[in-house]
Amino acid sequence: MGKYDVDELVLKYGSRYVTKKLSSEVFWKEHWVLSCTVGTIGAVCLGQCANYLYQWYRLYTMRTLKSEMARDSKTVLRDNLAKMNSKAKWEHILCQSFEELVEKLQSQQLKAVDVLHAFQWKALDVDTEINCVTEPISGAEAVALECDRSDVPLGPLHGIPVSLEECLPIKGYVSTSGASKYAGDVCSKDCLVVHLLKKLGAVPFMKTNVPQVVLSYQCSNPIFGRTVNPLDVSRTPGGAAGGEGALISVGGSCLGFGTDVCGGIRIPASMCGIASFKPTGLRLSRSGIHASSKIPPQIFTSIGPLARDVKALVMATRSLLGPELFAADLAIPPLPFNTGLFEDNRKLRIGYYIHDGYVQPVPACVRAVELAKKALERQGHTLVPWQPPRVKYAMEVLFVNAMIGDHGRSFFEEIRHDKIDSSAGQLYYRLMIPEFVRKIISNMLRPQCPTVSKMLSAGLRLGSIYDYWVLSGMIDDYKEEFLLKWQDSELDAVICPGFATPALSNEVSSRAMSSYPALYNLVDFPAGSIPITRVTAADDEELETSYPATDLISKLVRRFASGSENLPVNVQCVSLPWRGEVCLRVMKELQDEIGQFSSK
């Protein structure tokens, strides 16, 4: 700045302004290192903001495009079906039981393509109300026509339409697990279970909705929206396989498959009044399933069937557990379906419990276990009281830290820059709290609100590889403790509540109530869920007057389970690892004794 300029500025603005301006220029010239640092930080911040905006816009574009494409594919199929004008024929097909469909397709009394069209029509019809279908599988008709061209059945599931949870990959389709980052990733091949279903003659025909990153028993995501319970649209159908549960519940599919990492197929079965079966983790292959379904490493993801009829679960499981599975995945133990174990007439010794010592189930769920106990006793089985060991410790220490012991990093990576859906929001925002702040709040709340304290501290225990090894050892020790208690009681199976409540409100996403199904993911026991009864007015009244709401979880249970009259209530059946046939046998005998449950 020259002298002439200074004099001119002094006349115009005064000496104070000029002195300040000159001092500032001198400061930045003399402190050039600081100048460069500040400039670099500013540039980095601007770059980060620009990158965030770019990534956000990229994911927004991807999920919007995927959502529109899925919606258009449903519209095209719906219009094509409307032109066929075969509603009466389709309604006749939909009235058939699963067993009747199998028999008539095997004998070619029914054409596979007609059965396919019937279930496509029904699925799209109910989808307009509950939003359970993400997209139709366009190649389904070609597969059905191939079945009809064959002179002999292509397999035990010849012509049976099968719906699939959205995160089970199918060649040529996107599998997102509800996360926008995957909305543009087209699968190059079928996952192994889908491949085997096709070889068995089944016709995959619909993909169904899941929660964002499949870690909630809400069923909504930013790509495909929210699925509601067809029995009460103000309530959730559960998750992960919420779309499957809802679709099968109203007859839009006769058989479906989903993933179960903390009750993912048993919770929807319980909330929608259908049956499901989770085998031991490595009994069915996980080869090719979506990456988000493979975490965490200490808890096995199981793939299993859902249906309205236990016989469908048995046939699907029996069909898949064959030589082709063991040849295709060498990591799977070559254990074919044990028909002798399933059809054994020996009377069983079955344990039962109505309270796991952690979450008190509502009166309707207690009554369902009592009804199942009496039904099994009429079948000649011996029922004995039993209690799983230390469920509170198993859930609050082992299970939660196994799920998010990486401080939530795996979870965050799945939804980085994504729109956060309500199904993932509670966990997301809890994990967003800095760890030292969570520790302080957790310690402060421990005397008065131990449950909230445990929730806040979840995932903070693992600070190193050593901690991970210690946790793995603790889980192994607990499994051994669980097995020894089972062995000491000389049990063949166990029955217990399928969930602590009937279907919950769409706003609830806390995993704290899921101890009944999640326990058997932790110990990796096969488990199934079967509908037993419905909530009565007396159950609702007892909930309001007698349910012991003494802590945060029980207060939430009573609040969100009220007004559940006429909703279905399931019981969970459990057997030893690798002996899922016993679990299926107990489920079948319950269904035979109590009668086919209908959620309609």
N, C-alpha and C positions, 0 to 999 in steps of 0.2 A: 504494500500500500504506500504510494508516494506521498510527499509532503503536501502537494497541491490537493490531493484527494482527502488527506486528513483535515486540512484547514476547511475544505468545503463541507466535510461531514460534521466538523465541530460547529460551523455556522448553522447547519441544517438540523442536527440532532442534539447537539450539546456535547460537552467534554466527557461526561460520565459514560455515554453510549460508546464513544470512540475508545476510551480507556478500556472498557470491558471487552470490546471486540479485539483490540490489539493484544490484550492479555490472553484471550482464548487462543489466538493464532500462535502466539509464542509458546503457550503450554503444549499444544499438539505438535509443534515442530520439535520442541525439546524432548518430548516423551513419545517418540515415534514408535517405540515398541508397544506401548499401551494403545496407541492409535491403531496399529496393525491388529492387535488382539481384539479390540472392540469391533473393528471392521470385520474380522474373521468370524467372530461370534454372531454378529448380525447377519452375515451372509449364510452361515450354517443354519441359523434359526429360520431365515427366509426360505432356504432350501428345504428344510424339514417341513415347514408349513406347505410349501408348494407340492412336495412329495405326498404329504398326507391328503391334500385336496385332490391330487391326481389319483391316488389309490382309492380314495372314497368314491370319486366319480367313476373310476373303472369298475369297481364292484357294483355300484348302483346301476351302471349300464348293463353289466353282465346279468344281474338278477332280474332286471326289468325285461331284458330280451328273453331270458329263459322262462320267466313267468308268462309272457305273451305267447311264446311258442307252445308251451304246455296247454294254455287255455285254448289256443287255436286248434291244437290236435284233438282236444276233447270235443270242440264244436263240430269239427269235420266228421268225427266218428258218430256223434249224436245225430247229425243230419243224415248220414248214410243209413243208420239204423232206422230212422223214422221213415225212410223211403221203402223199407222192406215190409212194413205194415204186418208184422207177425206177432203182435203183442199177445194174442191168445195162446199161441203155441209156446211162446217164451214163458208165460205165466205157468203153464202146465209143467214145463221143465223145471222151473224154480221151485215147484212144490215137492219135487223128488228129494228123498233123503240122500246123503252122500253114498250110502251103500247101494241104493237103487240106481244112482247115476253111474257108479262104477260097473254094476252088473249090466246095465243096458248099453253102455258104451263098449264094454268088452264083447257083448253079443251083437253089437252093431244095430240094436233096436233104435238107438239114438245116434244121430250124426254129431261128430265132434264140433263141426262148424255151427250147428244149430244151438248146441249147448253153450258154445262160446258167445254167440250173439245174444243169448238170453242173459248171461251174466254181464256182458258188456252193457246191455240196455239197463239192467237193474243197477249196476255200479254207477253209471253216469246219471241215472235218475236220482239216486240218493245223494250223489255228490253235490247236486245243486243246493241241497239243504245243509249238508254237514261238512263239505269241502274235505273229503277224505282221500280222493284220488289226485296224485300229482300229474300223471299223464298216462294215456293208454300205450300199450306196446304194439306198435303197428305191424310187426311181423307175426302177431298171434294167429291171424287168419290163415296165413301160409302154413303154419305148423298144424293147425286144425285140419286143413285140407289134406295135408300129408297123412294124418291119422286116418282120414276117411278113404284115402286111396289104397291104404294097406289092406291086404286080405286077412291079415292076422293082427291082433293087438300088438302095439309097439312096446308095451310094458304094462306093469300093474296099475299105472296111473294114466293109461291110454285115454286121451281126450279130456282129461280133467282140467278145467281152468284154474290156474294158481295165481294169486296176487302176491306181490313181493314188496317188502319194506323198501323205501326209496334208496337206502344206503347199500343194498345188495346190487353190485354192478351187473349190468346187462350190456352186451356188445352193441355199440352204436348209440348208446344212451348216456346221458349225463347222470352221475350219481353224486349228489351234493352233501348228503347228511345235514341238510338245512343251512349250510354255510355258503355264502356268496362266492368265496374264493374258488370253489369247485364248479361254479355254474357253467363254465366253458370247457370243462375237461370231459371229453367224450371217451367212454370206456372202450378199450381195444379188444376186450374179450369178456366173456361171462365169468363171474366167480364160479368156483367149482360146484357149489350146491345147485346153482341155476343150470349149469351144464348137465349135471346128473339128472335133474328134474326133466329136462327135455329128452334125455336118452331113455327115461322111464315112461315116456309118452305124454307127460304133462304139457299143458299149454300156458306158459306165462302170459298174462293178458293185461295186468294193471300194476302200476307202481303207486305206492301209498305214502301218505305224509308222515313226517317225523318232526320232533322238536329240533331246534337249532343245536347242532353238535350232539344230539341224542343223549343229553344228560339232564332230562327233566321229565316229569310226568304230566306236564302240559304238553300239548302237541301243536306247536306253531313255530314258524320261522319266517324270515323276511322275504323269502322267495315265493313260497306257495301259500302263505297265510296260515290261519288257524283252523284246525279241525275241532269240531265240537262233538259231544256225546249224543248219539242219535236218540237215546232214551230220555235225555234232558239237556237241551242245547245250552243251558247255563253252566253245564259241568264239562269237565275234561274227559276224553276217552282214555287218558293215560299215555304213557310213552315209555320206551322209544317208539314201539310199533302201534302208536295211537291210531293212525290211519287204517292199519290192518284190523285192529280191534273193532273200530267203528263200522268198517265195510262188511266184515263177516257177521257182525251182530245183526245187521238188517238184511242179510241174505244176498249182498252184492258179490260175495265170493264164498265158495264152499271150503277152500283151503288156502292158507297163506303162510308165509315164512317171514321171520324177523330175527333181530339180534337181541341178546339179553346180557347186559353187563351189570345191571343192578335192578333187575326185575323188568327189563324192557319188553318182554312178551307176556309175563305173568300179570303185571299191573294193568295193561289194557284188557286182558282177559277178565280180570276181576272187576274192572269198572264198566265193562260192556256186557258182562254176562255170557261169556263164551269160554271155551276150554283152550289151554295151551300147555306145551311141554318143553322144558329146558333140559336137554341132556347134559351129562358131564362135559366139561369144556372141550376136550379133544375127541369126543365121540363122533361128532360131525365136523367135517373140514371147514376151517376158516380161510382156506386158500382163496385169495383174490378178493376178499371183502374190503370195504372201504377203509382207508387208513385211519380215519377218526374212530372206527369201531374196534381198533386193536389195542387201544390204551385203556387202562394202565397195564403194565407187564405182570403185576402180581395177581391180577384178577382176570380169569379167562373169560373172553367173550364167547357165549354159546349161540349157535344158530338153532332155531327150533320152529315147529309148526304151530299154527293157531287154526281152530275150526269150531263149529258149533257142536260137533259130535266127536266123542273120544275115539270112536272107530276110525275116523279120518286121521287123527293123530297117530294111531297105531299103524295104520296102513302106510302113511307117509314115512314114518320112522323105519318101519320094517323094510320098505322099498329102498330107502337110501343106504341102509347099512348092509351093503353087498360088496361083491368082489370089485366092481368098478370103482367104488370109493377108495378101497384100500390100494388098488393099483395106481390110482391117480394121485393120491397123497400118501407118501410113504411114512409121514410122521404120525398118521392116524393108527392107533392100535387095531389090528385086524380082528375086531370083535363083531361078528354078524349078529343080527337080532336074535336073541335067545328065546325061541318060541316055547321051549320047555319051561323056562322061568316064568314067562307070561301066562301060560296055560296051566301052570301047576295048581293042583286042587288042594295042596297043603294049606291048612289054616294058619294065618299069620299072627304074629305078635306085633301090635301096632301101638306106638306111643302117641299121645295127644297132649296138646297144651293150648290154652286160650289166652295166655298172657306171657310174653317173652321176657318179662322183667324190665323192659325198657319203655315200650309204648303200650298203653292200655287200649285194647280194641273197643269199639263201640258195641252196645248190646246186640245189635243184629249180627255182627261178626262172631260174637261169643255163641249166640244161638245156632249159627250155621255149623260151627264145630261140634256142638252137642248133637245136632241132627245127624251129622256125618258119623259121629261116634256110634249112635244108636243104629244107624243103617248098617254099619260094618259089623256090629255085634249080631244083628239079625242074620248076617251072612256066615256067622260062626267064628269070626275072628276074635282074638283076645285084645282088648283095649286097655292100656295102662297109662296112668298119668306120667308125664315126662317133662323135663325142663331143659332147654339148651343152656350150656354154660356161659356165663358172663357176657350176655348179649350187649349190655351197655358198653363194656370195654371193647368188644368186637366191633361195634359200630363207631363209637366216638374216637377210638384210638387207631385200630387196625384198618378198618374199611375206608374211613375218610382220608387218612394219611396215605393209603395206597392209591386213592383216586386223585388227590391233588397234592401229593407230597413233593412235587416239583415246584411248589409255590404257585401253581396254576399256570405255569409257562406253556404247557401243551395246550391247555384250554384257550389261553390268550392267542396263541399262534393260529388257531383255527378261525378265530373271528377278528383278527387284527384288521382295522379299518372298516369292518362290516357294521351294518346297522344292528344294534343289540336288541334282540327280540325279548319279550317279557319272559319267555321260557328259560332264557339263559341269564336274564338280567340280575336276579338276586345273587347268584354265584359270581357273576362278573363284577358287580359293584362291591361286593364284599372283598373279593381278591384285589380290587383296585386300591383298597386302603393300605398305605405303607405298612410294612411288617412291624416296625417298631411301635407304630400307633396301635396296631391290632393287639400286640403283646400287652401294652399298657392298659387298653380298654378291657381286654380279656381278664387280666389280673384284678382290675377294679370290680368287675362284675361277678367274679367267681363266688364270693360269699352269698350274694343275693340271687343271682340268676346263673346257676352253673351250666344250664343248657345253652344259653346264649354265649356264655364264656367259651364253652367247648366249640361252638360253631365258629366263633371268631378266631380261635387258635388253631383250627383245622388247617393242616398243611404247613404249619410253622415248625414242626418237629424235625423235618429232614433238612439239615444244613450241609450235608456232605455225603459222599459215597458210603462212608462208614455208617451213617444213620440209615441209609437205604438198606444196607446189609443187615443191620440190626432189626429193622422193621420186617424184612423178609424172614428172618429167623423167628420173630415174634408170631408172624402169621403161621409159619410151619408148626410152631409149638401149639398154637391155638387149634389148628386142624387136628393135631394128634390128641389134644385134650378132648375135642369134640368126638372124635372116633372112639376113644376109650370109654367115654360116658355112654355112647350109643351101644358099644359092645357089652359093657357091664349090665345094661338093661336088656340085652339079648333081643334087640328090636329088628324087625324086618322092614318097617316103614314108620313114618310119622305123619300125622295130620295136624294142621294148625290154621290160623286165619290166613287167607290169601293176601290180605292187606288190613290195615288197622281200621279202615273206613270203607263205606261205599264210594262211588264216584265223587270226586271233590270239585269244588268251584274252579272255573277257568283261571282264576287269579292266583291259585295256590301253586307254588313251585318248590317249596322246601322239601329236601330229600329226607328230613329227619323222621318222617312217618313211614318210611319204606323199609324198616328193619326186618319185617317178616319175609319179604322176598329177597332182599339184599344179603341176608345172612348166608343163604345157600349159594350165592355167587362167591362169597368169601371162602367158604369151605369147599366149594366146587362139587356139591351134591346135585344129582338130577332132581328136578322138582317140577310139578305140574299144578295148574290151577283149574278148578272145575266149579261151575255154578251150583249152588245147593238150594238157595231160597231167595226171597225178596224181603226188603225192609218193610215192616208192618207199622201201623200207627202206634202200637204198643211199644215197639222198639224205639220210635222217635220220642215218645213220652218218657220212657225210661232214660234215654240219653239226656233229656233236659233235667230230670229230677234226681237221677242217681249216679250219673257218670262222674268219677272223681277228677275234676279239672283242678289239679293242684300245682301244675307247672306250666311253662310256656307251651310245650308241645301238646299236652292234654287239653289246654284251653283252645289251641288252634283246632285240634281234632273235634272238640264239641261244637265249636263255632261253624266249621265248614262242613261237618257231617249232618247238621240239623236239616230237617225238611227233606229227608231222603226217601220218604215212603214210596214203595213199589220199585225202587232200584234194586238191581241184582246184588247178591252177596256170594262170594266164592270161598272155597276152602282150598288150602294148599296141601298137596301130597308130596312126600319126600322119601327117597330111598338111598341106599348106599351108592357111592361112586361106581360107575360102570355097570350098574344094575338097574338102569332106568326102566327095564321091563316090569319090575316089581311096582314101581311108581305108576306106570300105565295100567297095570292090573288093578291096583287099588282104585284108580280113577274110573276104570270101566265098571267095576263092581258097584261103586257109588252111583254111577249113572244108571246102571241096571236096576238098582234097588230104589232109588229116589225117582227115577223117570227122566226122560229126555227134557232138559230145561229149554225153554224158548224165551228169548229176549224180546220177542215181538209183543 
